[in-house]
Amino acid sequence: MSFSVETLKEHTKERLTNEVIAWFTTVRSDGRPHSVPVWFLWEGESVLIFSKNNQKIRNLAQNPNVVLALDNTDDGGDVIILEGQARVLSSDEERPDTTLPAYKAKYGAEMQEIGYTPESMRQEYNQVIRVTIDRFTSQ
């Protein structure tokens, strides 16, 4: 199914807004998938992910194709998978960071639990990934 925000059910929008973890899959240079859990901010047509400079950033430099999958609920009956193209925003661009109000609202408590503030997290998670969604699957 091609992606359109208008076609999403309210339950799906609620999960995309409130789920804490998504599995983010990129493609290594040798073609193998690389999946990691990430915090994410759904923005309707795109998703923001803040990252350290690590394997997923290296993968995106050579292949922008990605998948985001929300954790399974209801024994596999509530699957949400987003496919798209990701790019790491350059430091020249105006780009959001972990002090973004919506991100602080969603993850502020989690940041505090692991000893971060939005400002300190911005220093370490300074790579900004924007995923433009072009395909959506749910059950």
FENJORA-V116050 format. One record per residue. N is the residue number from 1. OMEGA is omega in radians with two decimals (none if undefined). Layout:
N,OMEGA  N,OMEGA
//
This chain:
1,3.05  2,-3.05  3,2.99  4,-3.13  5,-3.10  6,-3.11  7,-3.09  8,3.04  9,3.13  10,3.12  11,3.13  12,3.11  13,3.13  14,3.13  15,3.13  16,3.12  17,-2.93  18,3.12  19,-3.09  20,-3.03  21,2.92  22,3.03  23,-3.07  24,-3.10  25,3.05  26,-3.09  27,3.10  28,-3.12  29,3.11  30,3.08  31,3.13  32,3.08  33,3.10  34,-3.10  35,3.11  36,3.04  37,-3.14  38,2.88  39,-3.07  40,3.07  41,3.12  42,-3.12  43,3.11  44,3.14  45,-3.11  46,3.13  47,3.05  48,3.06  49,3.08  50,-2.98  51,2.88  52,3.07  53,-3.00  54,-3.05  55,-3.10  56,3.10  57,3.09  58,3.12  59,-3.10  60,3.12  61,-3.11  62,3.13  63,-3.07  64,-3.09  65,-3.07  66,3.01  67,2.98  68,3.13  69,3.10  70,3.12  71,-3.11  72,2.95  73,3.08  74,3.09  75,3.10  76,-3.10  77,-3.12  78,-3.08  79,3.03  80,-3.13  81,3.09  82,3.05  83,3.13  84,3.13  85,3.14  86,3.01  87,3.07  88,-3.11  89,-3.11  90,3.14  91,3.10  92,-3.09  93,2.95  94,-3.07  95,3.12  96,3.04  97,-3.03  98,3.03  99,3.08  100,-3.08  101,-3.14  102,3.12  103,3.09  104,3.14  105,-3.10  106,-2.97  107,-3.10  108,-3.13  109,3.12  110,3.10  111,-3.12  112,-3.13  113,-3.11  114,3.00  115,3.12  116,2.83  117,3.06  118,-3.13  119,3.13  120,3.10  121,3.12  122,-3.13  123,-3.07  124,-3.14  125,-2.97  126,3.06  127,-3.08  128,3.14  129,3.01  130,3.09  131,3.03  132,-3.04  133,3.08  134,3.11  135,-3.06  136,3.07  137,3.00  138,3.14  139,none
//
